[in-house]
Amino acid sequence: MREWHGVLSDVQWKRNWPQVDDDSMDGKYDGEVFYRYGCPEFFGSLNDAVKSSKHTINMDLNCGCNPSVQNLEDPDFRYGVMYWLTTETFLSDLLKLDEAYQLTRSERSRLRRRARLHAFVFLSKCSDPVADRPWQSNSPACRKRWIEELRDIMVKWDGFSDDIQKPSFFYKHNIGDMDAAMVDVSSLSDSDVERLEFNLFKFLMQRTLKTLGHFPAGLLPFPCYDPFLCPAHQDVPSY
């Protein structure tokens, strides 16, 4: 988390710039091209390609305005950026964990599968009027379809049926005799939906740690602020 704080400010980017001994501007950190010397924490395996590229990254927002310090000082703007970063990371992890299953399918099936994962993360609907996404609803009934879809995705992964049935340290969350791979989630009681959800995310966390070496990204409530628009153009209809 500390690294992400540095990436979202200029701390981590400045560390990648060469040290300058004099007071001249040559070689000093330039916030307009903060990415010039890369940032492995952000770009990952693409870091060397970014450093060697001569192209300038287009910094325009969707409204055509340039991002400013004022944007970054706005907590709603920062939250919007964090929402999209964590949600994209959650999707990226799902796609990586799903690769072994996808390799057993045809190219057409793999494309459909990837489209399904994208839709699951970004297009899931919620019947709760006070929640924009299923995972932020307090209503198990609202989350049932989403939980069932998550189960239907992960059930294709090796070891799902065996691992999901293992007893939990938290006894009240044990699945017991529920067949997690086959159960009709829509018919479950609210308490059983919560038990299934707990064990699905336990399985996801363990699989992500074992396969990718990190915890899965947490899913945040949908932002009320569009991070791709400047403050002046928020809630302004575009025609």
ABEGO torsion letter per residue (X at the ends): XAAAAAAABAAAAAAABBBBABABABGBBBAABAAAAEBAAAAEAAAAAAAABABBBBABBAAGBBBBAAAAABAAAAAAAAAAAAAAAAAAAAAAAAAAAAAABBAAAAAAAAAAAAAAAAABBBABAABABAAABABAAAAAAAAAAAAAAAAABBGAAAAAABBBABAAABAEABBAAABBAAABBAAAAAAAAAAAAAAAAAAAAAAAGBBBBBBBBBBABBAABBAAABGBBBX
